[in-house]
């Protein structure tokens, strides 16, 4: 009889508690019950808010050495650490000054009529090259070369290389010529009216504390392909994670467009042109636009079917959680995790300065920040303002993709971490732990 008695006690205790609470509620007035309920809910939210302040990721400031880069010299030697250009530093300084001293919290662009300012504190330095590529790399010595070969071949053909022909001269393209946009949608004419518009490309390899020969492999490749001062290597003193590496790289890009691509080369880099066209399709009156590579069209294909059942189950489960926890526009994106995303230069100040997540789900925070960006004017073809539009539009572009071995992701462990991280991220933005403010 002992086991039955134990089961009865286990079941009976909660029932007794329920009946006790029912008796208390029956003897308590409605206003008092309402006050108690509000107090309990308020206490719960307060505890959650405090807990989020403790567990929510807080990105560290960069070390001085992380604001420098090395590259190869024409004679094959390695350069000394050189200062890394940083649009973010200037933007942040201007933003702080205007936030403290100016009654206006916006800045006007010459192509936007008075009364419709761009929702931003500071301005971004003009682009110096046409495309910047950011590659986050952690122990990628074995997978880096094929990626760089495909990347450089495409960029040389379509964008050319910036070359300095003499002291004080401007870059000129050595390639087959920079392709023109397929539509004249970029309304800010400052880049196109300059005497020397941006040309060529740069590659920023963000070495995220690698312990293998990643840096040596990249430098050897640079020597062999004469990528002097085009392939720039930035080393982080301490590993920050893929999100931290990408965010750090995007703070220092010089391109009219900025794209980050995984070092494994799983995404077909030749589809970069599709991303640029996708960005042009959705760009707004302030030149803000985002285009992301998508593998959603491959669902059901051999590339996905060959994956393990566990991997496919976890992928679908994460997407289901994503739809529940993210805001509307982000929840409709079918593939948030593809490591091939492109941003117009004007979109960067609305996303990069407010990033917190440095792990696997940093892509989602980027998309959420794009969706929640302040409103900007919508311009007609003649330049007249026909309304306003909230958020930065995101184009999801189908790209070629293939599985590459050597992934550093622990399937089950990291999937659980991603789900927890997504919940913390969403709750932090909803409750105001994370806010769009200058640090």
C-alpha positions, 0 to 999 in steps of 0.5 A: 500500500505504500506506493499507492499512498505515495502517489495519492500524496503527490497528486493530492498536494496540488489539488489541495493547493488549488482548493485552498486558493479557490476558497481564498478567492471566494472570500476575497472581493473582486477589487482585491483579487484584481490588485493581487493579480496585477501585483503578481504580474508586475512582480513577474515582469520585474523579475524577468527584466532583472534576469534579462539584464543579467543574462542578455549578451553585452558585446565588449569594446574592441581592443586597440589592436583590433582596429588595425589590419595587416596585408602583404606588400608588393615585395612579398613582405607583411606590412606593419599593423595599419590603421583600419578605416572606421565609418562607425567611429565618425558616425558615433562621434557626430551622433553624440555631438548632435544628440547633446547639442542640437535640437534636431535629431535628424540629418537631411540629405540633398535629394530629400525635400525639406520636412522629410529628414533621414532618421539618423543622427550622424552621416556615413563617410562616402564609399571608397570602393564599390563592394566590401566583403567581410569574411568571419574566420575561425580556424578556417585554414583548410577551407579558406583557399577555395572560397578566396579563389572563387571570390577573387575571380568574380570580383576581379571580373565584375568590379576590377581592382583599385590601383594607385598609379602615383602619389595622391592619385585616385583608384582606377579599375584594372578589371573589365569594368564595374557593372552599372546598377540595373536600375537607377534607384539610388537617389543619393547622387553624391556617390555618382556625381563625385569626380572620382566615384568609388571603384574596385573592391576590398576583402576584410578577413576577420580572424576571430582568434584562430589557433591554426594557420588561417592568417598564414594561408590568407597572406600566402594567397594574397602574395600569389594573387597580388592582393596588396592592400585589397585583402586586409586581415584583422585579428581579434585578440579574443574569440567573439563568435561569428556575429561579433566578427561580422559586426566588427568587420561591418563597422570598418567597411569602405564599400557602397555595398557591404556583404558578409560571406562564410569562409567555407564557401557553401554559398555560391559567391557568383550570386553576388550580382543577384543580391545587388539587384535584390537590394536595388529592388527594395532600396528606399528614398534614403538608399537603405536596403538589405538583400539576403541569400536564401536556401529555402528553394532547396527544401526537398532537393537532394542537398537537403534530403541527404541531411540527417533526419535529426538535422532536418527536424531541428531546422524545421523546429527552429524555423517554427520557433522563429515564426512565433518569436520574431516580428512580422516581417522577420518571421516571414523570411524563410531562411534567416541563417544563410551566411550571405547577406548584403547591405547598402552603405546607408543601411549600416548605421541603422543596424550595426551600431545596435547589435548585441548578439555575437553567437549563431543568431546574430543574423536574426537581430540584424533582420529585426533591426532592419525591420524596426528602423525609423521611417523614411520618405517614399519617393516617386520616379520624379523625386516627389515624396508620396509617403513614408515607409517604416523599416528597411526592406529586405529582399530574400534572394534564392542562391546556389548552395552546397554542403561543406564539411568541417562545420564547427556547429554542434548540432543538438547543443548549438540548436538548443542554445540558438532557441534560448538565445532567440527567446532572450533576444526577443524578450530583451528588445520587447522589455527595453533591455535592448534599445536603439541608443548610443552607447 
